[in-house]
Amino acid sequence: MARQLGVADRVMIKAVSPTDRQGMAALMASAAVVTLMSEYEAHPIAALETTALGRPLLVADMAGLHEFAERGLARSVPLKCPPETLAAAIVDQLRDPLIPERIDLPTWDDCAARLLAVYRDCARSPACAS
């Protein structure tokens, strides 16, 4: 399709193995803009990683992604917007990128430790004993 539309020299479609974490990080870190038009994201890991890498992010204004735009970490467009609206938003991010503030993501060990602390607090609470 990219060849048919005459944009093959400006489009890259590439697979990265899910086990190649360094390759994924390098690819995302080199992106001029990352666009996520998911209908739903319960745990928007790709958006978190994009933000942590300081890359401009454009998201669908949907559950799980809306908060990124609300917090000034991304720009958003309606999921069902016309292709011209999406294209214009991508171009805007390329010309005047919204670079998110630096965030530090918790590690899995940090998350597990926090969850364990919640369980311990609950176990000590009389309200949880009933």
PyMOL commands that set and color helices and strands:
alter all, ss='L'
color gray80, all
select helices_A, chain A and resi 2-5+8-10+21-30+45-52+66-70+83-95+108-124+126-129
alter helices_A, ss='H'
color red, helices_A
select strands_A, chain A and resi 34-36+57-60+75-77
alter strands_A, ss='S'
color yellow, strands_A
deselect
rebuild
show_as cartoon
